[in-house]
Amino acid sequence: MTSKMFSLALAGSAVLGLSVSAFAGANKPASLLVYPCYDNSRSTETLITVTNTSTTVSGTASADNVQVEFVYINGANCLETNRTRTLTPGDTLTVLASADNPNSNAGYVYVFAKRNGAAISFNHLIGTSITLSGSDTRDFELDPIAFLALGADNATTDAAPADGRRDLNGTEYEQAPGELAFPRFVGQGNGAESRLILINLVGARFNAVLDFLVYNDNEEVFSAQKTIDCWDRVLLSDINGVFNNDFLYNNTNHNVNEIAGISFNEVGWFSVQGTVANSSNDVVLNPAILAALVESVHGDGGGMLPWQLGSGRNGELLNLSIQSDL
């Protein structure tokens, strides 16, 4: 990526290309993988991969093999579609989301390890996803967000009181991050268009209010706010005008030397965290969220996961009630 950006800087144009950015703590085998986005819309396909890194072979299939359940969450209505497969030791599986879940256009999917129908601690799963667009060149790849199960290997994770949900509470699985930070965004407009993918971990029937701190390239900070339901994919420019290139260039004390070697767009960074989530019957303070950023600059795109700032926020996959049990 560095050599590509260097050569593009000399050419005076921007192409991000297909890319994956780091996520603090994400590059670890785990028991629960959350893929922020699948897209089955017209001319677009998403491939989802899950791999079993455990190569232990004892000769007893029930002990060596592991089931993985794919849970597709429809971004339009938060309804789920489930598929279960078996992975043998060292096995890998890639599915086409449109074939695996043909009744939904877009949303997110999580995959967890289980055995005999029960979720288990099996911190050996890794994966990735790639979304390919046939109508343009905005392809992007995203790793899943990984959560370790905290029990002994092969122990069931649905702790008492068992509710059949994947609880990110520090008992069943790791807690969700306290705040998310994206190290870069490109000023919107002037050939740049970015979409922020957001997942609300409180519940499908809760609306979560998110607070943003948006920094330009010269340490000036601005605030913004956005309300989401269980899943959303929104243009940065629709969240707030502070993300727009014209605003950053004309109304802030920006650094004239950035982007170094390229002069067409401003850049900045931002953080986001949940403030409050409301249903018709309950209120949750400091709701946990997950996110990813898909950037497109002059027709080419890349995917980015955020860095985690702190932890300690509870969430779950997926509460369908108007009452939270967090």
C-alpha positions as CSV (number, residue, x, y, z in Angstrom):
1,M,0.0,0.0,0.0
2,T,2.9,2.4,0.8
3,S,4.6,1.9,-2.6
4,K,1.2,2.3,-4.3
5,M,0.4,5.6,-2.6
6,F,4.0,6.8,-3.3
7,S,3.7,6.2,-7.0
8,L,0.2,7.7,-7.1
9,A,1.5,10.8,-5.4
10,L,4.0,11.3,-8.2
11,A,1.2,10.9,-10.7
12,G,-0.9,13.4,-8.9
13,S,-4.0,11.2,-8.7
14,A,-5.5,9.0,-6.0
15,V,-6.4,5.3,-6.1
16,L,-6.8,3.6,-2.8
17,G,-7.0,0.0,-4.2
18,L,-8.1,-3.0,-2.3
19,S,-6.9,-2.7,1.3
20,V,-7.4,-3.9,4.9
21,S,-6.4,-1.9,7.9
22,A,-5.5,-3.1,11.4
23,F,-7.9,-3.4,14.2
24,A,-6.5,-3.6,17.7
25,G,-7.0,-7.1,19.0
26,A,-8.8,-8.3,15.9
27,N,-6.0,-10.5,14.4
28,K,-6.4,-13.4,16.7
29,P,-8.3,-16.7,16.3
30,A,-11.5,-16.5,18.3
31,S,-14.9,-18.2,18.9
32,L,-17.1,-15.4,17.5
33,L,-16.4,-13.4,14.3
34,V,-18.5,-10.4,13.4
35,Y,-18.4,-9.5,9.7
36,P,-19.6,-5.8,9.5
37,C,-21.1,-6.0,6.0
38,Y,-22.5,-8.3,3.3
39,D,-24.0,-6.8,0.2
40,N,-26.2,-8.7,-2.2
41,S,-27.5,-5.7,-4.0
42,R,-27.5,-5.6,-7.8
43,S,-24.2,-6.3,-9.4
44,T,-22.5,-6.7,-6.0
45,E,-21.4,-9.9,-4.3
46,T,-19.8,-10.7,-0.9
47,L,-17.6,-13.7,-0.2
48,I,-17.4,-14.7,3.4
49,T,-14.6,-17.0,4.6
50,V,-14.2,-18.8,7.9
51,T,-11.2,-21.1,8.7
52,N,-10.6,-23.6,11.5
53,T,-6.9,-23.1,12.5
54,S,-7.1,-26.1,14.9
55,T,-5.4,-29.1,13.2
56,T,-5.8,-31.5,16.1
57,V,-6.9,-35.0,14.8
58,S,-7.6,-37.6,17.5
59,G,-9.7,-39.8,15.3
60,T,-12.9,-38.9,17.1
61,A,-14.9,-36.7,14.7
62,S,-17.2,-35.4,17.5
63,A,-14.2,-34.1,19.4
64,D,-12.1,-32.8,16.4
65,N,-14.8,-31.3,14.2
66,V,-16.5,-28.0,15.0
67,Q,-19.8,-26.6,13.8
68,V,-20.0,-23.0,12.8
69,E,-23.3,-21.1,12.6
70,F,-23.7,-18.2,10.2
71,V,-26.2,-15.7,11.4
72,Y,-27.1,-13.1,8.8
73,I,-28.8,-10.0,10.1
74,N,-30.9,-8.1,7.6
75,G,-29.9,-4.5,7.7
76,A,-33.4,-3.4,6.7
77,N,-35.5,-5.1,9.4
78,C,-32.9,-6.9,11.7
79,L,-34.4,-10.3,11.0
80,E,-32.0,-13.2,10.9
81,T,-31.2,-16.1,8.7
82,N,-29.2,-19.0,10.0
83,R,-26.9,-21.6,8.4
84,T,-24.8,-24.3,10.2
85,R,-21.8,-26.0,8.7
86,T,-19.2,-28.4,10.0
87,L,-15.4,-27.7,9.8
88,T,-12.9,-30.5,10.1
89,P,-9.4,-29.8,11.6
90,G,-7.6,-27.3,9.3
91,D,-10.7,-26.8,7.2
92,T,-11.7,-23.5,5.5
93,L,-15.1,-22.6,4.0
94,T,-16.0,-19.7,1.7
95,V,-19.7,-18.9,0.9
96,L,-21.3,-16.5,-1.5
97,A,-23.7,-14.4,0.6
98,S,-26.3,-14.0,-2.1
99,A,-26.6,-17.8,-2.5
100,D,-26.3,-18.5,1.3
101,N,-28.9,-15.8,2.2
102,P,-30.8,-14.8,-1.0
103,N,-33.6,-13.0,0.8
104,S,-31.6,-10.0,2.0
105,N,-29.9,-7.2,0.2
106,A,-27.4,-6.1,2.8
107,G,-26.6,-6.2,6.5
108,Y,-24.0,-8.0,8.7
109,V,-23.2,-11.5,9.6
110,Y,-21.7,-13.2,12.6
111,V,-20.2,-16.7,12.9
112,F,-19.7,-18.6,16.1
113,A,-18.4,-22.0,17.1
114,K,-20.8,-24.6,18.5
115,R,-21.1,-28.3,19.2
116,N,-24.3,-30.4,19.5
117,G,-26.3,-27.2,19.0
118,A,-24.7,-25.2,21.9
119,A,-22.2,-22.3,21.5
120,I,-18.8,-23.3,22.8
121,S,-15.4,-21.8,23.5
122,F,-13.3,-22.6,20.5
123,N,-10.7,-19.9,19.9
124,H,-9.4,-21.2,16.6
125,L,-11.6,-19.4,14.0
126,I,-10.2,-16.8,11.6
127,G,-11.9,-15.3,8.6
128,T,-12.2,-12.5,6.0
129,S,-14.8,-11.1,3.6
130,I,-14.5,-9.4,0.2
131,T,-17.2,-7.4,-1.5
132,L,-17.0,-7.2,-5.3
133,S,-18.9,-4.7,-7.3
134,G,-19.7,-5.4,-11.0
135,S,-20.9,-1.9,-11.7
136,D,-17.8,0.0,-10.6
137,T,-14.3,-0.6,-9.1
138,R,-15.3,-0.1,-5.5
139,D,-14.2,-3.5,-4.2
140,F,-13.1,-3.8,-0.6
141,E,-12.0,-6.5,1.8
142,L,-12.7,-6.5,5.6
143,D,-11.6,-8.8,8.3
144,P,-14.2,-9.8,10.9
145,I,-14.1,-8.3,14.4
146,A,-13.1,-11.2,16.6
147,F,-14.3,-11.9,20.1
148,L,-12.6,-14.5,22.3
149,A,-14.8,-16.9,24.3
150,L,-13.6,-16.7,28.0
151,G,-14.4,-20.2,29.1
152,A,-12.3,-23.4,29.0
153,D,-11.7,-24.9,25.5
154,N,-14.9,-26.6,24.3
155,A,-16.9,-25.4,27.2
156,T,-20.4,-24.0,26.5
157,T,-20.5,-20.3,26.5
158,D,-24.2,-19.5,27.2
159,A,-23.8,-18.7,30.9
160,A,-26.7,-18.7,33.3
161,P,-29.2,-17.3,32.9
162,A,-29.0,-18.9,29.4
163,D,-30.7,-16.8,26.8
164,G,-29.4,-18.2,23.5
165,R,-27.6,-15.0,22.6
166,R,-23.9,-14.3,22.3
167,D,-23.3,-12.0,25.3
168,L,-20.3,-9.7,25.0
169,N,-20.1,-9.2,28.7
170,G,-16.7,-10.4,29.9
171,T,-18.2,-13.7,31.0
172,E,-19.3,-15.5,27.8
173,Y,-17.1,-13.5,25.3
174,E,-14.9,-10.4,25.5
175,Q,-16.6,-7.1,26.1
176,A,-17.1,-4.7,23.3
177,P,-14.8,-1.6,22.9
178,G,-15.6,1.6,24.7
179,E,-14.8,3.9,21.8
180,L,-13.8,3.4,18.2
181,A,-11.1,5.5,16.4
182,F,-10.6,5.7,12.6
183,P,-7.0,6.9,11.9
184,R,-8.0,8.5,8.6
185,F,-10.9,9.8,6.5
186,V,-10.6,11.6,3.2
187,G,-12.5,14.9,2.9
188,Q,-15.8,14.2,1.2
189,G,-16.5,15.5,-2.3
190,N,-13.8,16.2,-4.9
191,G,-13.8,12.5,-6.0
192,A,-14.1,11.1,-2.4
193,E,-17.1,9.2,-1.1
194,S,-17.0,7.2,2.1
195,R,-19.6,5.1,3.9
196,L,-19.5,4.3,7.6
197,I,-21.0,0.9,8.6
198,L,-22.4,0.9,12.1
199,I,-23.7,-2.0,14.3
200,N,-25.8,-1.4,17.4
201,L,-25.1,-4.1,20.0
202,V,-27.9,-3.2,22.4
203,G,-30.7,-4.7,20.4
204,A,-32.7,-4.7,17.2
205,R,-35.5,-2.6,18.6
206,F,-33.3,0.1,20.2
207,N,-32.2,3.3,18.5
208,A,-28.7,4.3,19.6
209,V,-27.4,7.9,19.7
210,L,-23.7,8.0,18.6
211,D,-21.3,10.9,19.4
212,F,-18.5,11.7,17.0
213,L,-15.3,13.7,17.5
214,V,-13.9,14.7,14.2
215,Y,-10.4,16.1,13.9
216,N,-8.9,17.8,10.9
217,D,-5.2,17.5,9.9
218,N,-4.2,20.3,12.2
219,E,-5.6,19.1,15.6
220,E,-8.9,21.1,15.4
221,V,-11.8,19.1,16.7
222,F,-15.5,19.2,15.8
223,S,-18.5,17.3,17.1
224,A,-21.3,15.4,15.3
225,Q,-24.1,13.0,16.2
226,K,-26.0,10.2,14.5
227,T,-28.8,7.9,15.5
228,I,-29.0,4.3,14.2
229,D,-31.1,1.2,14.6
230,C,-29.5,-2.2,14.6
231,W,-27.4,-1.7,11.5
232,D,-26.7,1.2,9.2
233,R,-24.5,2.2,6.3
234,V,-24.3,5.9,5.9
235,L,-22.3,8.4,3.9
236,L,-19.9,10.5,6.0
237,S,-21.2,13.6,4.3
238,D,-24.8,12.7,5.5
239,I,-23.6,12.5,9.1
240,N,-22.3,16.0,9.2
241,G,-20.7,18.6,7.0
242,V,-17.5,18.6,9.0
243,F,-16.5,15.5,7.0
244,N,-16.7,17.5,3.7
245,N,-13.6,18.6,1.8
246,D,-15.0,22.1,1.2
247,F,-15.6,22.7,4.9
248,L,-12.1,21.4,5.9
249,Y,-10.4,23.5,3.2
250,N,-12.3,26.7,3.5
251,N,-13.3,26.9,7.2
252,T,-10.5,25.2,9.2
253,N,-6.9,26.0,10.0
254,H,-5.8,23.0,8.0
255,N,-2.2,21.8,7.4
256,V,-1.2,22.9,3.9
257,N,1.3,20.1,3.7
258,E,-1.2,17.2,4.0
259,I,-1.8,14.9,2.3
260,A,2.0,15.0,1.7
261,G,2.6,14.8,-2.0
262,I,-1.1,15.0,-3.0
263,S,-3.0,18.2,-3.0
264,F,-6.6,17.4,-4.1
265,N,-8.2,16.4,-0.7
266,E,-8.0,17.2,2.9
267,V,-7.8,14.4,5.5
268,G,-8.7,13.9,9.2
269,W,-9.5,11.3,11.7
270,F,-12.5,10.7,14.0
271,S,-13.7,8.7,17.0
272,V,-17.3,7.5,17.7
273,Q,-19.0,6.0,20.8
274,G,-22.5,5.3,21.9
275,T,-24.2,7.8,24.3
276,V,-27.7,6.4,24.9
277,A,-30.0,3.8,23.3
278,N,-33.8,3.9,23.6
279,S,-36.6,1.4,22.9
280,S,-40.3,2.0,23.6
281,N,-39.8,0.4,27.0
282,D,-36.1,0.8,28.1
283,V,-33.1,3.1,28.1
284,V,-29.4,2.0,28.0
285,L,-26.6,4.3,28.7
286,N,-23.3,4.0,26.8
287,P,-24.4,1.4,24.3
288,A,-21.8,-0.7,22.7
289,I,-21.3,-0.4,18.9
290,L,-19.1,-1.8,16.2
291,A,-18.1,-0.1,12.9
292,A,-16.2,-0.2,9.7
293,L,-15.3,2.4,7.1
294,V,-15.4,1.9,3.3
295,E,-13.6,4.6,1.4
296,S,-13.8,5.4,-2.3
297,V,-11.5,7.9,-3.9
298,H,-11.8,8.6,-7.6
299,G,-13.7,5.4,-8.2
300,D,-11.5,3.0,-6.3
301,G,-12.1,1.8,-2.7
302,G,-10.8,0.2,0.4
303,G,-12.1,-1.1,3.7
304,M,-10.9,-0.1,7.1
305,L,-11.7,-1.4,10.6
306,P,-11.3,1.0,13.6
307,W,-8.9,0.8,16.5
308,Q,-10.4,0.2,20.0
309,L,-10.0,2.8,22.7
310,G,-10.7,1.1,26.0
311,S,-13.2,-1.6,26.7
312,G,-15.9,-2.5,29.2
313,R,-19.1,-2.0,27.3
314,N,-21.6,-4.8,27.3
315,G,-23.4,-5.9,24.1
316,E,-25.1,-8.9,22.7
317,L,-26.0,-10.6,19.4
318,L,-28.9,-10.2,19.0
319,N,-31.5,-9.0,21.4
320,L,-34.9,-8.7,19.7
321,S,-36.8,-7.5,22.8
322,I,-37.8,-3.9,23.7
323,Q,-36.3,-4.7,27.1
324,S,-32.5,-4.8,27.5
325,D,-30.9,-7.4,29.8
326,L,-27.4,-5.7,29.7
